[in-house]
Amino acid sequence: MSTLRQQMIDLMTYRNFSPRTHEVYLGWVIRLANYYQRTPEKISETEIEHWLMELVLKHHLAPASVRQAANGVTFLYQQVLKRDDFLVKISLPKRPQKIPALLTPAEVRQIIQSSLNAKHYAFLSLCYGCGLRLSELIGIQLDAIDSTHLRLKVVQGKGKKDRITPLPPSVLAILRQYWQHYRPVCYLFNGRYPGKPMSDNAPQRAYKTAKAKAKITKPGGIHGLRHAYATHQLDAGMPIHQLKAILGHSDIKSTLRYLHWCPQISSKDVDLLSDWPSRAIEEVPPCPSLF
């Protein structure tokens, strides 16, 4: 490993960047160096601008990917190499303003109830019932559940922030039933090995399988459940500032976009799963409840 790469890794670690940011930033810098077959110190700003243009015009990368590339190399040159005057002079593509294929409450219900087993049913229900991001879902530990006050602690969500979100009674009941059968250790949803979280691929696969089984053809992955939570709660009358806190948004603008997606709202918030019929799980010996 080169000294420069190690310096970049050390600084990202010191800044408490997420593992995903480590991977993305390093990947783009490596790609830049391979493109010119030179170390980054010997690549000029003009050459970087040309490379970014190539990503747009030749490789047809999405605007978000090009922005990631620009952010990665900017971090290297400004923060690691200490080139304060480094500036990429290129107009990056505008982010397209698209409304995602929103799921209706009936479609969400069909998808979750089409899950293959009780574990999938539990984590898809939690994802939708609390509006969680995928990274937050897989990081939930057993002690994050406050059954007395019906709260869920989300630890180190996006932006490295903890927050408390309401835990609907219906979701708590599903999690209790799930725990009775699976008895997870440490993490609520264990991965292949006890005490380790599941990978982020597992919920995505489970969601896509359930969606196909339910014959729902709208595009999108498991993040669609978070979008559905937000739009359905707004439609039920939840105040926008309350939704902002629950979703963990830093900027109210991120929450306000949901108002454009569901302009007609009613007068109350709801437990989104409260009218769902219970789903039977295999018989297990009775034991004291964990929650």
C-alpha positions as CSV (number, residue, x, y, z in Angstrom):
1,M,0.0,0.0,0.0
2,S,1.4,3.4,-1.0
3,T,2.1,6.1,1.6
4,L,-0.4,8.4,0.1
5,R,-3.2,5.9,0.2
6,Q,-2.5,5.1,3.8
7,Q,-2.5,8.9,4.6
8,M,-5.9,9.1,3.0
9,I,-7.2,6.1,4.9
10,D,-5.9,7.5,8.2
11,L,-7.5,10.9,7.6
12,M,-10.9,9.4,6.7
13,T,-10.7,7.2,9.8
14,Y,-9.8,10.2,11.9
15,R,-12.8,12.1,10.5
16,N,-15.0,9.1,11.3
17,F,-16.1,8.6,7.7
18,S,-18.3,5.6,7.2
19,P,-16.9,2.3,5.7
20,R,-18.9,3.0,2.6
21,T,-17.3,6.5,2.2
22,H,-13.9,4.9,2.6
23,E,-14.7,2.4,-0.2
24,V,-16.1,5.0,-2.6
25,Y,-13.5,7.7,-2.1
26,L,-10.6,5.3,-2.4
27,G,-12.2,3.6,-5.4
28,W,-12.5,6.8,-7.4
29,V,-8.9,8.0,-6.6
30,I,-7.6,4.6,-7.6
31,R,-9.6,4.8,-10.8
32,L,-8.2,8.3,-11.6
33,A,-4.6,7.0,-11.0
34,N,-5.1,4.0,-13.2
35,Y,-6.6,6.2,-16.0
36,Y,-3.5,8.3,-16.3
37,Q,-1.0,5.6,-15.1
38,R,0.5,8.1,-12.7
39,T,0.3,8.8,-9.0
40,P,-2.3,11.5,-8.0
41,E,0.5,14.0,-7.1
42,K,1.5,14.1,-10.7
43,I,-2.0,14.6,-12.2
44,S,-3.0,18.2,-13.0
45,E,-6.3,19.8,-12.3
46,T,-6.9,20.1,-16.0
47,E,-6.4,16.4,-16.4
48,I,-8.9,15.7,-13.6
49,E,-11.4,17.9,-15.2
50,H,-11.0,16.0,-18.5
51,W,-11.4,12.7,-16.6
52,L,-14.6,13.8,-15.0
53,M,-15.9,14.9,-18.4
54,E,-15.1,11.4,-19.7
55,L,-17.2,9.9,-16.9
56,V,-20.2,11.9,-18.1
57,L,-19.8,11.9,-21.9
58,K,-18.1,8.6,-22.6
59,H,-19.1,6.3,-19.7
60,H,-22.6,7.9,-19.2
61,L,-22.4,7.7,-15.4
62,A,-25.2,9.0,-13.3
63,P,-24.9,12.5,-11.9
64,A,-24.6,11.1,-8.3
65,S,-21.6,8.9,-9.4
66,V,-19.8,11.8,-11.0
67,R,-20.3,13.9,-7.9
68,Q,-18.9,11.1,-5.7
69,A,-15.9,11.0,-8.0
70,A,-15.4,14.8,-7.7
71,N,-15.8,14.7,-3.9
72,G,-13.4,11.8,-3.6
73,V,-10.6,13.5,-5.5
74,T,-11.3,16.9,-3.9
75,F,-10.9,15.3,-0.5
76,L,-7.5,13.8,-1.5
77,Y,-6.1,17.0,-3.0
78,Q,-7.5,19.5,-0.5
79,Q,-7.4,17.5,2.8
80,V,-4.6,15.0,2.3
81,L,-2.2,16.8,-0.1
82,K,-3.1,20.2,1.5
83,R,-3.7,21.9,-1.8
84,D,-6.0,24.7,-0.6
85,D,-6.2,26.2,-4.1
86,F,-7.4,22.9,-5.7
87,L,-10.6,23.6,-7.6
88,V,-12.3,21.4,-10.1
89,K,-13.6,23.8,-12.8
90,I,-16.4,21.7,-14.3
91,S,-20.1,22.1,-14.2
92,L,-21.3,18.8,-12.8
93,P,-24.6,17.4,-14.1
94,K,-27.7,18.6,-12.3
95,R,-29.5,16.1,-10.2
96,P,-32.7,15.0,-11.9
97,Q,-35.8,15.7,-9.9
98,K,-37.7,12.6,-10.2
99,I,-40.6,11.2,-8.1
100,P,-39.9,7.6,-7.2
101,A,-42.4,4.8,-7.9
102,L,-44.2,5.2,-4.6
103,L,-45.8,2.1,-3.0
104,T,-49.4,2.3,-1.8
105,P,-50.3,0.9,1.6
106,A,-51.9,-2.1,-0.1
107,E,-48.8,-2.8,-2.1
108,V,-46.6,-2.6,1.0
109,R,-48.8,-5.0,2.8
110,Q,-48.7,-7.4,-0.1
111,I,-44.9,-7.3,-0.3
112,I,-44.3,-7.8,3.4
113,Q,-46.9,-10.5,3.8
114,S,-45.2,-12.3,0.8
115,S,-41.9,-12.6,2.7
116,L,-40.4,-16.1,2.8
117,N,-40.0,-16.5,6.5
118,A,-40.6,-15.0,9.9
119,K,-37.2,-13.2,10.0
120,H,-37.8,-11.5,6.6
121,Y,-41.3,-10.6,7.7
122,A,-39.9,-9.1,10.9
123,F,-37.2,-6.9,9.4
124,L,-39.3,-5.7,6.5
125,S,-42.1,-4.8,9.0
126,L,-39.6,-2.9,11.1
127,C,-38.1,-1.1,8.1
128,Y,-41.6,0.1,7.0
129,G,-43.1,0.5,10.4
130,C,-40.3,2.8,11.7
131,G,-39.1,4.3,8.4
132,L,-35.6,3.0,8.7
133,R,-32.7,3.2,6.3
134,L,-31.1,-0.1,5.3
135,S,-27.9,0.6,7.3
136,E,-30.0,1.5,10.3
137,L,-32.0,-1.7,10.0
138,I,-29.0,-4.0,10.0
139,G,-27.4,-2.1,12.9
140,I,-30.3,-2.4,15.4
141,Q,-29.2,-4.2,18.6
142,L,-31.5,-5.9,21.1
143,D,-30.9,-3.2,23.8
144,A,-32.2,-0.5,21.3
145,I,-35.8,-1.6,21.9
146,D,-37.6,0.2,24.7
147,S,-40.9,-1.7,24.9
148,T,-42.1,0.2,28.0
149,H,-42.1,3.6,26.2
150,L,-42.5,2.1,22.7
151,R,-39.3,3.6,21.4
152,L,-36.5,2.5,19.2
153,K,-33.0,3.9,19.5
154,V,-31.3,4.2,16.1
155,V,-27.5,4.3,16.8
156,Q,-25.2,6.2,14.5
157,G,-27.6,6.7,11.6
158,K,-26.7,8.7,8.6
159,G,-24.4,11.6,9.5
160,K,-23.2,9.7,12.6
161,K,-26.2,10.7,14.7
162,D,-28.2,8.8,17.2
163,R,-32.0,9.4,17.4
164,I,-35.1,8.0,19.0
165,T,-38.0,6.9,16.8
166,P,-41.5,5.7,17.8
167,L,-42.0,1.9,17.8
168,P,-45.6,1.1,16.9
169,P,-47.3,-1.6,19.1
170,S,-47.9,-3.7,16.0
171,V,-44.2,-3.8,15.1
172,L,-43.3,-4.6,18.7
173,A,-45.7,-7.6,18.7
174,I,-44.1,-8.8,15.4
175,L,-40.6,-8.5,16.9
176,R,-41.6,-10.3,20.1
177,Q,-42.9,-13.2,18.1
178,Y,-39.8,-13.2,15.9
179,W,-37.5,-13.3,19.0
180,Q,-39.4,-16.2,20.5
181,H,-38.5,-18.2,17.5
182,Y,-35.0,-17.0,16.5
183,R,-33.5,-15.9,19.8
184,P,-31.0,-13.5,18.2
185,V,-27.7,-12.6,20.0
186,C,-26.5,-9.0,20.2
187,Y,-28.0,-7.8,16.9
188,L,-31.7,-8.0,16.4
189,F,-31.1,-9.6,13.0
190,N,-28.0,-11.7,13.1
191,G,-26.0,-12.6,10.0
192,R,-24.4,-15.9,9.2
193,Y,-22.6,-15.9,12.5
194,P,-24.1,-15.3,15.9
195,G,-23.4,-11.9,17.3
196,K,-22.7,-10.4,13.9
197,P,-25.1,-8.3,11.9
198,M,-26.5,-9.5,8.6
199,S,-25.1,-8.0,5.4
200,D,-26.9,-5.2,3.6
201,N,-27.5,-7.6,0.7
202,A,-29.7,-9.9,2.7
203,P,-32.6,-7.5,3.3
204,Q,-32.4,-6.3,-0.3
205,R,-32.7,-9.8,-1.6
206,A,-35.5,-10.6,0.7
207,Y,-37.4,-7.5,-0.3
208,K,-37.0,-8.2,-4.1
209,T,-38.0,-11.8,-3.6
210,A,-41.1,-10.8,-1.7
211,K,-42.0,-8.1,-4.2
212,A,-41.7,-10.5,-7.1
213,K,-43.9,-13.0,-5.2
214,A,-46.5,-10.3,-4.5
215,K,-46.4,-9.5,-8.3
216,I,-45.5,-5.8,-7.6
217,T,-43.7,-4.5,-10.6
218,K,-42.8,-1.0,-9.5
219,P,-39.0,-0.3,-9.7
220,G,-36.9,0.2,-6.6
221,G,-35.3,-1.6,-3.7
222,I,-35.9,-1.8,0.0
223,H,-35.5,2.0,0.4
224,G,-38.9,2.2,-1.1
225,L,-40.3,1.1,2.3
226,R,-38.8,4.2,3.9
227,H,-40.3,6.4,1.2
228,A,-43.6,4.6,1.7
229,Y,-43.5,5.2,5.5
230,A,-42.9,9.0,5.0
231,T,-45.6,9.5,2.4
232,H,-48.2,7.3,4.2
233,Q,-47.6,9.1,7.6
234,L,-47.9,12.5,5.9
235,D,-51.1,11.3,4.2
236,A,-52.3,10.3,7.7
237,G,-51.6,13.8,9.0
238,M,-48.2,13.6,10.7
239,P,-46.7,17.1,11.1
240,I,-43.7,17.7,8.8
241,H,-41.4,18.6,11.7
242,Q,-42.2,15.4,13.5
243,L,-41.5,13.4,10.4
244,K,-38.2,15.2,10.0
245,A,-37.1,14.1,13.5
246,I,-38.3,10.5,13.0
247,L,-36.5,10.1,9.6
248,G,-33.3,11.7,11.0
249,H,-33.0,14.4,8.4
250,S,-30.6,17.2,9.0
251,D,-32.3,19.6,6.6
252,I,-36.0,20.2,6.5
253,K,-35.7,20.4,2.7
254,S,-35.1,16.6,2.6
255,T,-38.4,16.1,4.4
256,L,-40.4,18.7,2.4
257,R,-39.9,16.7,-0.8
258,Y,-42.5,14.2,0.5
259,L,-45.1,17.0,0.5
260,H,-44.7,17.2,-3.2
261,W,-45.2,13.5,-3.6
262,C,-48.4,13.3,-1.6
263,P,-50.0,16.8,-1.7
264,Q,-53.3,15.7,-0.1
265,I,-53.1,14.9,3.6
266,S,-55.7,14.1,6.2
267,S,-55.9,14.7,9.9
268,K,-54.1,12.1,12.0
269,D,-51.1,9.8,12.2
270,V,-51.4,6.1,12.5
271,D,-49.8,2.8,13.4
272,L,-49.3,1.8,9.8
273,L,-49.5,-1.9,10.5
274,S,-52.3,-1.9,13.1
275,D,-55.0,-3.4,10.9
276,W,-52.9,-6.2,9.5
277,P,-53.8,-9.7,10.4
278,S,-51.3,-11.6,12.5
279,R,-49.0,-14.0,10.8
280,A,-48.4,-17.4,12.5
281,I,-44.9,-18.5,13.3
282,E,-43.9,-22.1,14.0
283,E,-44.7,-23.3,17.5
284,V,-42.0,-22.6,20.1
285,P,-41.7,-23.3,23.8
286,P,-43.0,-20.4,25.9
287,C,-40.4,-18.3,27.6
288,P,-40.1,-14.9,29.3
289,S,-40.3,-12.0,26.8
290,L,-37.0,-10.3,26.1
291,F,-38.5,-6.9,25.5
